[in-house]
Amino acid sequence: MEANRFTAEQREALTRLLDDPSPVTRQSLLALFVKHGRDSVDFLRHVASQPDRVLALHANGYLRDLNFADPVAEFRGFIRSLNYELETGALLLSRTINPDLDIGANCMLLDTMAARCRELIAEPATVRDKCRVINRVLFHEYALAGNTEHYADPLNSFLDQVLIRKKGIPISLSIVYLLVAERLGLSLEPVGLPGHFVVGCYAEELPFYIDAFNGGRFISAGEAVAMLRKQTPEPSIADLAPTPVREVLCRCCRNLVNHYSVANDHDRARLFAEFVAEFESTYERHAQP
């Protein structure tokens, strides 16, 4: 996914050339922007957001001529829509960094995973039995795993990259688990524990939780409370309740702020901080009585 990025010197030189009226220069820039794809979108979008309105006008002109969609604007629109659906949101989030993402291919891979689970489920089966099958398919056959060696790698947070690289962090692996389970008709829920993220099942008499980061390990409610006590001296039963999709996606963005900051990619850290602020302000506006 990570292509050759424009250097700071190249970005500065390109900025000076954006308003060059020469047709030769324009064609050369268009060819270069096509070659660099995603990074060109990042660069042009950055210039378009700057106070220099003349350069912003030229940057937007190149974006139009290249027919590059603006995935950042799409994700902002999704946030403001209040129509939060986990799969759509996760894929739109991935497109903010990878505009060339093949959404259909990612959906088909999730379909294939679910179809394999369906082959292995012997009905009648309990929800727990079906989760054991999901564990086998995701964590053994497809070899998805927690990226313990490079936990702060931003790519761990993007759905498409988790599916390609087979590595993720608790929240992204939980999202894969939930999307496969949804295809099987299972009512599982995202659960954002403080310091960790799991999948919750409330369909049985006693709820249980699934730790996708650790191979789908089943966690009882009592074990979940014990985990909470390690994070906070006064755990709340509300911490074990389902997390709204809005907050799941906002938490993904918070993680990316931290991980891009660690990677010294301050432009992207700032972008995801803006998404967090957008989620919070949109919620506050619509939560008012």
N, C-alpha and C positions, 0 to 999 in steps of 0.2 A: 504493500500500500504506500509506503514512503518512497516517493520518487525523488529525483534530485531537486533540491529546493534552490530557489534563487538566493544568491548571497546578498548581503547588505549592499555591497557595491553594485551588484546587478540591479537590485531594486531601485537604488538611487539613480542609476543611469536610465533605467526604463521610465522612471517618473519624469525625467527631463525630456524624454522623447515623446511622451503621450500626446502633447499638443503640436507636434511637428506636422506641418501640412503636406509634406512631401509624400506622394503616392508610393514611392519606393520604400520609404521608411515605414509607412503604414502597412504595406504588404509584408515586410520583414517582421514587424511586430506581431501581426496576425499569425504568421507561421510559427513564430516563437511561442506565442501564447497557446496555440493548439498543441504544440509539442509538450508543453509543461502542464497542460490540463488543469488539475486541481490547484496546483500552486499558483497558476495564473489567476484563477478565481479568487484565491486568498489575496493575492497582490492587488488586483483591480478593485476588489470589494473594499480593501483597506484604503486605497486612494480615494474611492468614491465617498468614504465616510469622513474625509478630512475637511478642514475649513476652507481650503482653496477650491472654490466652486467651479472655476474654469477646468482645473485638472479633474475634479469629480465628474464634470460633464463628459470629458473625454474618456474617462475610465468606464463610465456607464455606457458610452457609445461602443466601446470595444466589447463589453459584456453582451450588448444587444447583437452586434455583428457576428460574434462567435456563437450566438444562440446558447450561451451558457445560462442554465437556470440558476437562480439564486437560492441555494438550499438553506442558507441562513434565514432568509426572509420566509421561506416555507416553514421552517421550524418555529420562527416567531409567530407566524400565523396559526400554527397548530397550538402553541401555548395560549394564545389569546382566544382561540375558539372554544375552550372549555370542554371540547369533545375528546376526552382523553382515552385513547385505546392503546394498550401496551405495545402491541406489535407495530402499529403505525408509528407511534412515538419513538420506539427504539430504532426503527429503520430511518426515520427522518433525522434523528440525532446522528446516526452514522453518516448520513449524506452531508451533514455540515462540514465534515472533514474529507469525505470521499464522494464528491459529486457524481462520479461515474459508477457508483454502486448499482448493481443489478438487483433491484428489489425482488423481481420475480424469481431469480435464482435462489435467493435466500429463503423465500417463502417455500419454494419447492423442496429445498433441503430439509426444512422443518417438517414438511408434509411427508417426506421419505422417512425421517426418523419416527414420526408418529405411526406410519404404516408398518414399519418394522415392529414397533411395540404391539400394534394390533395383532400381528401375526403370532406373537408369543403369548398373548393373554388368553388364558383358558377360562372361559366363563362357565359358571358364575365365579366372579372374583371380587374380593373386597377392594376398597380404595388402596389399602396398604399393599395388597398383592400386586395391584396395577403399578403402584409406585416402585415396587421391587423390579418390575419389568422395565420401567423407564430407567431405573438405575443401571440395569444391565446394558441397555441399549446405549445410553448416553455416555456412561463412564467406563464401559468395557469395550463394547463394539466400536463406538465412535471415539473413545479415548479422550473425552473432555476431562480437563483437570484444572485445579487451582494453580495459578502461576505463582508459586511460592518464591521462585528465584528472582523474578522481576515483577514484583507485585505492583510497583508504582508506574509501570509502563502504561501510558495512556491508551494503547491499543487494546488493553484488557477490558476496557469499558464499552467497546463498540460491538454491537451484535454481529455484524458481518465478519469482523476480525476474530471474534471468539469462535465462530463456526469454521473459519479458514485455518486458524492457528491452533484450535482445540485447547486454548488456554484462556482463563479469565479470572475475575475476582468474584467474591460471593454474590454481588448484586447482578452481574452480567450472566453468570452461570445459572442463577435462580430465574432470570428472565427466560433463558433458553428452556429450562425445565417447565416453567409455566406455559410457554407457548406450545410445547409438545403436549403437555397435559390437557390444555384447552382443546386441542384437536382430537383428543380421546374422550372428550366430554366430561373430564374430571373437574370438580370444583375446588381447585387449590387457590391459595391466596399468597401474595407477596407479604413478607413480614420483615420490616426494617428494625431489627433489634439494635440497640446502641452498640456500635462497634462491630456489628456483624449483620449479615443479611441471610435469611432463610426462606423456605417455602412452607406455608402452613396448611394443614388439613383440618377442617372443622366438621367434616361429614360424619365422623364416628362419635361414639359416646364421649370419649376423651380425645381432645385434640392432640395432634402430634406434629412435629416439624421435620423438615428435610434439609440437611446441610449440603447443598450442591457443591460447595467449595471443597468439601471433604468426601467426595465420592458418593454423595446421596445418603450419608449416615442419618438414621432416624434418631430424633431427639424427643423425649417425652416432655410434657409440660413441666414436670419437676426439674428435669435437666435444663430446660430453657430458663427457668427461674434462677437456677444456680449459675448459669452463664451470665444472667443479668446482674447478679450480685457481684460478679467480678468487675463489672463496668461501672456500677453505681451503688452506693450504700443503701439507697432506698428504692428498690425496683418497683415499678408499677405494673399492675396487671394489664394496663392499657398498652404497655410495650409489646405484649404478646398478641395484640389484635392485628387484623389485616391493615396494611398500609395502602392508602389510595394511590392509584396509578400516577396522579399528578406528583405526589411526593416521591414515588419511585424514580420517575424521570428527573425530577429536580435533584434527587440525591446522586444520580449518575452525573449530573452537571457539576455538583459540588465536588465529587471525586475528581473530575477532570480538571477543575480549577487547581486542586492540590497537586495532581500528578503533572500537569503541564508546568506548574510553578517549579516543581522539583527538577523538571527537565529544562528549565530556563527558557521555555517557550512562552514568553509573557503575552504575546499577541493572542495566542489561543487561550491562555489562562483568563485573559480579560474577556474574550468572547464568551466563554462558558460562565463566567461571573455575571455577565449581562443576561444570559439565559436564566440563571438562578434568580436574579432581580426581577426578571419578567414574570417568572412563575409566581413569585411572592407578591408582586404588585397586582397581578391579575387576580390572584386568590383574594387578596385583601379588598379589592374593588367589588368583587361579586359576593363576598361573604357578609357584606354590610346588610343589615335588616332593612 
